[in-house]
Amino acid sequence: MPVTQDQIDAYDRDGVVLLQGVIDHDWLAKVAAAIERDIAEPGPFCHSYIPANGEGRFHGNLRIWQNDPAFRDYCFTSPLPALAAALLGTKKVNLLYDQLFVKEPGTANPTPWHNDQPYWAVRGWQVMSFWLALDPTTAENGRLEFVRGSHRWERWFQPETFGNKEETTRYAQNAEFEAMPDIEADRAAYDIVGWDMAPGDVLAFHSLTVHGSGGNQRDDVRRRGYTVRYTGDDAVYWAHPATAKGLSDPALRNGDPLDGAVFPVVLTG
């Protein structure tokens, strides 16, 4: 499905755009089955979180394309690489990594406000994510919200752990980064947007766009989100003290192109 110029303009201007119905039923079924396999037997980068209220379950994992051929197939051959090329205005697209977020019914954990790129070993403007909804997603069960235009702030916020507070030492402090302002305490001061989503809808957003989500307050609906991150021509490897575990490549030096086994090329124009 081609991306329209209006959608490209919205992505550039707002840092996020909703792409409705871009993932068909066959892809959804394939990804849904792979999600259940990962929940049953998580890969090495599992980061499930302790429920805030002792109920539900928040399952997370990353780089799962390396463990399951269905995830790999989706990252490499779904419509996403071509959509990334169009939105980024790039001829080459690399897979940065993929990530799974499953908030089971009653899981109250919010996802705090943050922007993504400070967590990653990458520099460049052409860095983005696609967040796929596998369930009807609303404010009640934890839809994503974004601060519109925040990718243009040119601000990098210190990574923080999303789980229990005892784990906050996981991310080293980076003197180049700043603390995230308390957006939730002053929501009216920000241009916050969010969309209800149907299964197959995808949110495309820039790696510096500030975003977060609420918990799953429903007791009858899951909130499965599967995210794939891609980079374009200008992206280079750049590891730093706060880089998240599992997202670096010892074979690369800072300034190298993001190529190789960890960050493979998935499309060339």
C-alpha positions, 0 to 999 in steps of 0.5 A: 500500500503506497503512502500518500504525500499528506501522510509523509507531510504529517510524519515530517510535521508532527513526528507521528502519523496513523496508517490505517489498515496497512497490515492485512489479516494474514500478516496479523495471524502470523504475528499473533501466533509468533507473539504467543510463542514468544510469551511461552518461551521468551528469547534472551532479551525479555524485559517483562515488567512487574505489574503496578497493582499486582494484577495482569502481566506486561510482557516485553521482548526485543530482537525477536526477529532473530529467534522466530522466522515469522517475526523475521519475515514481517520485518523483512518482507511486510509492507513496512520497509517500503513505507519506511523508505517513503516516509524517511525519504531514503533509498536504503533501509536497515532494520534497527530492531523489533520489540514486543509490548503485551499488556494483558487485561488489568495490567495497570502499568503506564509507559512513561513519557520518553523519546526513543533514540536516546536508548539506542546506539544510533545517530542520524535523523532518518530513524523511525518506528512502526507500532502495530496494533493487534487488538482494538486499542483505546484510551481504556486499554493503553493506546499510545499518545504523542507530543505533536512536533516534539521530534523538532525540539532537538532534545534528548531525554535521559533513558529511564527504566519502565519497570519497578524503581529498583531497576532504574540503575540499569541506564547510566547517566549521559551528560548530553541528555536532560531529564524528561519534564513532567508532561503528565502533570501539565498536559494542557501545556503540550499538544498531545494526540492519540488515536483509537486503533483497529487491528492492522493499523500502524502508527509511524513515528520519529525516534525523537517524538515524545510519547507514552501510554496508559495502563490497560484498565480493561479486564476483557481486552489485551493490548498487544503492540509489536514495533519495528524500528528502521533507519535510513541513509544518514544513520550511523552507529553511535554507542554511548553510556546510556545505550540499552542492553542488547542494542549494541554491536561490538563489531561496529565502531562509532560512526560506522554505517548500520550494516551487518548481522545485527542491523541488516539491510532490508531494502535498497533503492 
